[in-house]
Amino acid sequence: MTAAEPVPTASPLGPLARYEQSVIDRVTDFNNPRQEWRRLFSELLGTFFLVLAAAGGGMMGHAFPGVISHTAAVTAPALTVMAIILFMGKISGAHLNPAVSIAFALRRDFPWNRVPGYIVVQLIGATLAALVLHAIINVSASYGSNYPASGYSAGAAFWMELILTAGLVSVILGTASGAQNVGVIGAFGVGSYIALAGLWGSPISGASMNPARTFGPDLASTTFTSYWVYIAGPIAGAVIAVGIAFILRGRGGGKSGAGAAQGELFTETYETGKS
């Protein structure tokens, strides 16, 4: 009878490896308050790029008539959102929209105490984008904003924004939820919806679906015509989308939805009874 061979033990990590692991752990821990600045910067930068494309289409179209088509103007921000989710969604969840942050919080997938910070930096990012565009193109940022179409009331624009945003937030919550969580592929669903909504819905209201997207150009141009439409419509639509999500999938707060809302883009855990 031979003695059992000793089981080799893993060698402890060296000082450099331990430091690298500690940095990775801090960055990936969404609850670590020391990393909040990183996520706020991600939201600011992402919203900046979104509004750069969204407002830039209208402003560039005014500066160079006939160059930017309606199709291009509504597709550019959709593709931008898709790209932002893919390259920064892992950091902050890539909300880029106060209505989305509120919806995630209502679903219990995002902590309410972080919502104000997200909204503030989203508004700042949108405003910076409008100011940069104005400085470069030398065209009023009002050409890059959203207003009710001539001949249509603010009420009509409100209902359009409500309906379009309800669809957008439903897509976002659905692709970040339980069995429907498709990881990075969710970016294609969200981007596709934004493009399609803009193609048919933008003539009446501009298809903003985002209070920050309209706020930035309005502040840069000091033109807040019917801005209430672009606050009330998207937020009401987001609340309705949360109600739809409850009907379809029950209560939120599951690992999958919370992971997507908070930056864990590849989380695909499904738990019975949770989304």
C-alpha positions in Angstrom: 0.0 0.0 0.0 1.5 3.3 -1.1 1.0 6.6 0.6 -1.3 9.0 -1.1 0.4 11.5 -3.3 0.2 15.1 -1.8 -2.2 17.4 -3.6 -0.3 20.3 -5.1 -1.5 23.7 -3.7 -1.8 26.7 -5.9 0.9 29.2 -5.3 -0.2 32.5 -3.9 -0.5 35.5 -6.3 2.4 37.8 -6.4 2.1 41.4 -5.3 1.6 42.7 -8.9 -1.0 40.0 -9.7 -2.9 40.8 -6.4 -2.9 44.5 -7.2 -4.2 43.8 -10.7 -7.0 41.6 -9.3 -8.0 44.1 -6.7 -8.3 46.8 -9.5 -10.5 44.5 -11.6 -12.7 43.6 -8.5 -13.2 47.3 -7.7 -14.1 48.2 -11.3 -16.6 45.4 -11.8 -18.2 45.9 -8.4 -21.2 48.2 -9.2 -21.9 48.7 -5.5 -18.5 50.2 -4.9 -19.1 53.9 -4.4 -15.5 54.7 -5.4 -16.3 53.6 -9.0 -19.4 55.8 -9.4 -17.4 58.5 -11.1 -16.4 56.0 -13.8 -20.0 55.1 -14.5 -21.1 58.8 -14.4 -18.4 59.6 -16.9 -19.6 56.7 -19.1 -23.1 58.1 -19.1 -21.9 61.6 -19.9 -19.7 60.5 -22.7 -22.3 58.1 -24.2 -25.1 60.8 -24.1 -22.6 63.3 -25.7 -22.1 60.9 -28.6 -25.8 60.2 -28.9 -26.8 63.9 -29.1 -23.8 64.6 -31.3 -25.4 62.3 -33.9 -29.0 63.1 -33.2 -28.8 66.9 -33.2 -25.9 66.9 -35.7 -28.2 65.5 -38.4 -30.6 68.5 -38.2 -27.9 71.1 -37.8 -25.7 69.7 -40.6 -28.8 69.4 -42.8 -29.5 73.1 -42.3 -25.9 74.1 -43.0 -25.7 71.9 -46.1 -29.2 71.6 -47.6 -29.9 68.4 -49.4 -26.9 66.5 -48.0 -28.6 64.8 -44.9 -31.7 62.9 -45.8 -34.5 62.1 -43.3 -33.5 58.4 -43.3 -29.9 59.3 -42.5 -30.9 61.7 -39.8 -33.0 59.1 -37.9 -30.6 56.2 -38.5 -27.4 57.9 -37.3 -28.5 58.2 -33.6 -29.8 54.6 -33.7 -26.5 53.2 -34.9 -24.7 55.4 -32.4 -26.8 54.0 -29.5 -26.0 50.5 -30.8 -22.3 51.2 -30.8 -22.4 52.9 -27.4 -24.1 49.9 -25.8 -21.6 47.6 -27.3 -18.5 49.5 -26.2 -19.6 51.1 -22.9 -22.7 49.1 -21.7 -20.5 47.1 -19.5 -19.5 50.2 -17.5 -22.7 52.0 -16.7 -25.5 50.0 -18.4 -25.6 52.7 -21.2 -28.9 54.3 -20.1 -28.2 57.6 -22.0 -31.7 58.6 -21.2 -33.4 59.8 -18.0 -36.6 57.9 -18.9 -34.6 54.7 -19.1 -32.9 55.3 -15.8 -36.3 55.9 -14.2 -37.7 52.8 -15.8 -34.9 50.6 -14.5 -35.4 52.1 -11.0 -39.1 51.4 -11.1 -38.4 47.8 -12.1 -36.1 47.6 -9.0 -33.2 46.8 -11.4 -31.3 50.1 -10.5 -30.9 51.9 -7.2 -33.0 55.1 -6.9 -30.1 56.9 -5.1 -28.1 56.7 -8.3 -30.8 58.0 -10.6 -30.2 61.8 -9.9 -26.5 61.5 -10.7 -27.2 59.6 -14.0 -29.8 62.2 -15.1 -27.6 65.2 -14.3 -24.6 63.8 -16.3 -27.0 62.8 -19.2 -28.2 66.4 -19.4 -24.7 67.7 -19.2 -23.5 65.4 -22.0 -26.4 66.4 -24.2 -25.7 70.1 -23.6 -22.0 69.8 -24.3 -22.8 68.0 -27.6 -25.1 70.8 -28.7 -22.5 73.5 -27.8 -19.8 71.7 -29.6 -22.0 71.3 -32.7 -22.9 75.0 -32.6 -19.2 76.0 -32.3 -18.2 73.8 -35.2 -21.1 74.2 -37.6 -22.1 77.8 -36.6 -25.7 76.9 -36.8 -28.3 77.4 -34.1 -28.7 74.3 -32.0 -32.5 74.7 -32.4 -32.2 73.0 -35.8 -31.0 69.9 -33.9 -33.8 69.9 -31.3 -37.3 68.5 -31.4 -40.5 70.5 -31.6 -44.1 69.7 -32.5 -44.6 69.8 -36.3 -46.3 72.8 -37.8 -50.0 72.2 -37.9 -49.9 69.7 -35.0 -50.6 70.5 -31.4 -48.3 69.9 -28.5 -50.8 67.3 -27.3 -50.4 65.3 -30.5 -46.6 65.4 -30.1 -47.0 64.3 -26.4 -49.0 61.3 -27.4 -46.5 60.4 -30.1 -43.6 60.7 -27.7 -45.5 58.6 -25.1 -46.2 55.8 -27.5 -42.8 55.7 -29.1 -41.0 55.8 -25.7 -43.3 53.0 -24.3 -42.1 50.9 -27.2 -38.4 51.8 -26.8 -38.4 51.1 -23.0 -40.3 47.9 -23.5 -37.5 46.7 -25.9 -34.8 47.8 -23.4 -36.5 46.1 -20.4 -37.3 43.0 -22.5 -33.8 42.4 -23.9 -32.4 42.9 -20.4 -34.8 40.4 -18.7 -34.6 36.8 -17.8 -34.9 34.3 -20.7 -35.1 37.3 -23.1 -31.7 38.6 -22.0 -29.6 38.3 -25.2 -26.4 40.0 -24.0 -24.8 42.3 -26.5 -27.4 41.3 -29.1 -29.8 43.5 -27.2 -27.9 46.5 -28.6 -29.2 45.5 -32.1 -32.8 45.4 -30.8 -32.6 48.8 -29.2 -30.8 50.4 -32.1 -33.2 48.9 -34.6 -36.2 50.1 -32.7 -34.9 53.7 -32.5 -34.3 53.7 -36.3 -37.7 52.3 -37.1 -39.5 54.7 -34.7 -37.7 57.6 -36.2 -38.5 56.6 -39.7 -42.3 56.7 -39.2 -42.8 58.8 -36.0 -40.4 61.7 -36.3 -42.4 64.0 -38.6 -44.9 64.9 -35.8 -42.7 65.1 -32.7 -39.1 64.4 -33.8 -39.1 61.0 -32.1 -36.9 62.2 -29.3 -38.0 59.5 -26.7 -35.3 61.1 -24.5 -35.6 64.2 -22.3 -31.8 64.7 -22.4 -31.6 64.5 -26.2 -34.0 67.5 -26.5 -32.8 69.4 -23.5 -29.2 69.8 -24.7 -30.0 71.6 -28.0 -32.8 73.6 -26.3 -30.5 74.9 -23.6 -27.7 75.7 -26.1 -30.2 77.7 -28.2 -32.3 78.9 -25.3 -35.4 77.8 -27.2 -37.7 75.6 -25.0 -40.8 75.6 -27.2 -43.2 72.9 -25.8 -40.3 71.3 -24.0 -42.8 69.8 -21.5 -43.8 67.4 -24.3 -40.3 65.9 -24.3 -40.3 65.5 -20.5 -43.8 64.3 -19.9 -44.1 62.1 -23.0 -41.0 60.0 -22.5 -41.4 59.6 -18.8 -45.1 58.6 -19.1 -44.1 56.2 -21.8 -41.4 54.7 -19.6 -43.9 54.2 -16.7 -46.3 52.5 -19.1 -43.5 50.2 -20.3 -42.7 49.2 -16.7 -46.4 48.3 -16.3 -46.2 46.3 -19.6 -43.1 44.5 -18.3 -44.9 43.6 -15.1 -47.8 42.1 -17.0 -45.5 40.1 -19.3 -42.8 39.0 -16.8 -44.0 39.8 -13.3 -41.9 41.8 -10.8 -38.4 43.0 -11.6 -35.3 42.9 -9.5 -33.9 39.7 -10.8 -30.2 39.2 -11.5 -30.5 39.5 -15.3 -32.3 42.8 -15.4 -30.3 44.3 -12.6 -27.1 43.2 -14.2 -28.0 44.8 -17.6 -29.2 48.0 -15.9 -26.0 48.3 -13.8 -23.4 47.4 -16.4 -23.2 43.6 -16.3 -23.9 43.3 -20.1 -23.2 39.6 -20.4 -25.4 38.5 -17.4 -27.9 35.9 -18.7 -29.0 34.3 -15.4 -32.6 33.3 -15.4 -34.5 32.6 -12.2 -38.0 31.3 -12.1 -40.4 34.1 -11.2 -37.9 36.9 -11.7 -36.9 38.9 -14.7 
